[in-house]
Amino acid sequence: MLIKKEISTQINDMILYNVTINVAPDIEKDFLEWMRGTHIPEVMATGIFTEHKFCRLIHQSDDGSTNYAIQYFTESMAKMQEYESKHAAALRAKTQERYKEKALAFRTLLEIL
């Protein structure tokens, strides 16, 4: 299994960094404006990612919250590691400081096949 992983990474290094955020209804409008106008442009300005997509998950939640996914695409795991070491902490802190527990995020890395 490890050998297959190494081979597939050598063939196609493209990485998808997915951030899914559960957003409380009372901050949703501000969150959308801030993500589009501030946060996503700051992430893209790092030069790590080649493109992004901003999505709303289609589902009904009992508490009225909405889930959003921001998908960032980068050319390699090395670029992703650079983002983590140089930029991620500060950018995450801004979001956490602004929204606290009203915008809860989880992150996943996917290899594009």
QUIKA-V854703 format. One record per residue. PSI is psi in whole degrees, 0 to 359 (NA if undefined). Layout:
<<PSI> <PSI>>
This chain:
<<316> <320> <316> <318> <314> <319> <314> <326> <324> <326> <314> <106> <354> <131> <138> <121> <111> <126> <116> <131> <127> <120> <127> <146> <327> <349> <1> <314> <312> <319> <312> <315> <317> <320> <311> <321> <338> <296> <306> <316> <324> <318> <315> <329> <347> <339> <3> <322> <144> <334> <168> <164> <138> <118> <152> <131> <141> <107> <165> <127> <147> <330> <3> <359> <163> <142> <136> <149> <130> <122> <121> <135> <132> <161> <339> <164> <327> <318> <320> <319> <324> <317> <312> <317> <331> <334> <327> <314> <313> <318> <320> <321> <322> <316> <315> <317> <320> <318> <347> <232> <1> <352> <98> <125> <149> <150> <143> <150> <134> <143> <129> <124> <NA>>
